[in-house]
Amino acid sequence: MASDQSFVEFIVDQIENVGQITFKKMFGEYALYCEGKVVALVCDNQLFIKPTEGGRAFIEDVVEAPAYTGAKPSFLIDARVEDREWISNLIRITYEELPEQKIKKKKIK
């Protein structure tokens, strides 16, 4: 089951004071970006946050699950998606711990 864009927009609207939050549709599901870094996936209308040590400590009672078949486990966020302050803090923590995006070099023909 593909995710609804309205659910993704709801999640994005919940996140505040973290930086530019964008999303991109990928294979019927969505990737959430904070300042260009992928911080989360939305699959089957569920929010999966990229795992970090800071995120694990912040969440405390972590539920991990793969976002899709064959994916590495991520933090599954269920009941707290409506808690704007909490989800914003988790995204901020995750963003700060993830490595910078590698710039892909264009091939010269």
C-alpha positions as CSV (number, residue, x, y, z in Angstrom):
1,M,0.0,0.0,0.0
2,A,1.4,3.4,-1.0
3,S,1.5,6.3,1.4
4,D,-0.9,9.2,1.0
5,Q,0.7,12.6,0.2
6,S,-1.7,14.2,2.7
7,F,-0.1,12.1,5.5
8,V,3.4,13.1,4.4
9,E,2.3,16.8,4.3
10,F,0.9,16.4,7.8
11,I,4.2,15.0,9.1
12,V,6.1,17.9,7.4
13,D,3.7,20.4,9.0
14,Q,4.4,18.9,12.4
15,I,8.2,19.6,12.1
16,E,9.1,23.2,13.0
17,N,12.3,25.2,13.7
18,V,14.6,22.5,12.4
19,G,15.4,23.8,8.9
20,Q,14.0,23.3,5.5
21,I,12.0,20.1,5.4
22,T,11.1,18.7,2.0
23,F,9.9,15.4,0.7
24,K,10.3,13.4,-2.5
25,K,8.1,10.6,-3.8
26,M,10.1,7.4,-4.5
27,F,8.5,4.1,-5.7
28,G,5.1,5.1,-4.3
29,E,6.5,6.0,-0.9
30,Y,8.3,9.1,0.4
31,A,11.7,10.3,1.7
32,L,11.8,13.2,4.1
33,Y,14.8,15.6,3.9
34,C,16.1,18.1,6.4
35,E,18.4,20.6,4.7
36,G,19.1,18.0,2.0
37,K,19.8,15.0,4.3
38,V,17.4,12.1,4.2
39,V,16.2,11.8,7.8
40,A,13.1,9.7,7.5
41,L,10.9,7.6,5.2
42,V,7.2,7.4,5.0
43,C,6.0,4.0,3.9
44,D,2.4,2.6,4.2
45,N,1.5,5.8,6.0
46,Q,4.0,5.1,8.8
47,L,7.0,7.3,9.8
48,F,10.4,5.6,9.9
49,I,13.3,7.8,11.3
50,K,16.9,7.0,10.4
51,P,18.5,5.4,13.4
52,T,21.1,7.4,15.4
53,E,22.5,7.0,18.9
54,G,21.0,10.4,19.9
55,G,17.7,9.4,18.5
56,R,17.7,6.1,20.4
57,A,18.5,7.9,23.7
58,F,15.8,10.6,23.0
59,I,13.1,8.0,22.2
60,E,14.1,5.7,25.0
61,D,11.6,2.8,24.3
62,V,12.5,2.3,20.6
63,V,10.5,0.2,18.2
64,E,12.5,-0.8,15.2
65,A,11.2,-2.1,11.9
66,P,12.2,-2.0,8.3
67,A,10.4,0.6,6.2
68,Y,10.0,-1.8,3.4
69,T,11.0,-5.4,2.6
70,G,14.8,-5.7,2.5
71,A,15.5,-2.4,4.3
72,K,17.6,-1.9,7.4
73,P,15.6,-1.3,10.6
74,S,14.6,2.2,11.3
75,F,12.8,3.8,14.3
76,L,9.1,3.3,13.8
77,I,7.3,6.4,15.2
78,D,3.6,5.7,15.7
79,A,1.7,7.4,18.6
80,R,3.9,10.5,18.8
81,V,3.6,11.8,15.3
82,E,1.1,14.3,16.5
83,D,3.4,15.7,19.2
84,R,4.9,18.6,17.3
85,E,7.6,19.5,19.8
86,W,8.7,15.9,20.3
87,I,8.9,15.0,16.6
88,S,10.7,18.3,15.8
89,N,13.3,17.5,18.5
90,L,13.8,14.0,17.1
91,I,14.3,15.2,13.6
92,R,16.8,17.8,14.8
93,I,18.8,15.2,16.7
94,T,18.7,12.9,13.7
95,Y,19.8,15.6,11.3
96,E,22.7,16.6,13.5
97,E,24.1,13.1,13.8
98,L,23.8,12.0,10.2
99,P,26.8,12.6,7.9
100,E,26.8,15.3,5.3
101,Q,25.6,14.3,1.9
102,K,28.3,13.2,-0.5
103,I,28.4,15.4,-3.6
104,K,28.2,13.2,-6.7
105,K,30.6,14.1,-9.5
106,K,29.2,14.4,-12.9
107,K,30.8,12.1,-15.5
108,I,32.5,13.8,-18.3
109,K,31.9,12.3,-21.7
